[in-house]
Amino acid sequence: MAADQSTQYVFLVDDEPIQNEMLKDYLSERFQYKLKTYENGEDALKDIGLNPAIMVLDFHLNSHLPDAKNGIDVLKLVRAASPSTRVIMLSGQDKLEVAVDSMKHGAYDYVIKGETAFSRMQNIFNNLEELQGLKESNNGYKKVVIFLAVAIAAIIALSFYMVHKMGS
């Protein structure tokens, strides 16, 4: 499934449907992304062609389906299939090694489930939007610099040509 270039998707992947719906409601009130929820990583990976801007991925995804891939396995596959997708790991585990393992495998950030998780998620989304805006501005500046460099080179070349032509 190919993505419409103007639509920015966020995938919410958690095997707890209530968690997914609460986060979806919270984010939909604050951001203009198209939010899609999944109860397992395998289903989210089927839609990876939509090239989600962000994926919020639960660390443990096998409470209902024991054979389901865990968050780290899904993270690795997402990083390979869609390197531009920013993956935010979400977990009930307040363990440093889990956060480090997530980051080591390419997670953009790690959020612990709890009373501050949604506001922390909002801050991360705001930071990602700001980062995207800076990248777009930077690309615009690069184009202007290239245009100016080409224009200056053309003026210099024309000047040399005119001096050489006048001297002949």
PyMOL commands that set and color helices and strands:
alter all, ss='L'
color gray80, all
select helices_A, chain A and resi 17-28+41-46+48-50+71-81+96-104+117-167
alter helices_A, ss='H'
color red, helices_A
select strands_A, chain A and resi 9-13+34-38+54-58+86-91+109-112
alter strands_A, ss='S'
color yellow, strands_A
deselect
rebuild
show_as cartoon
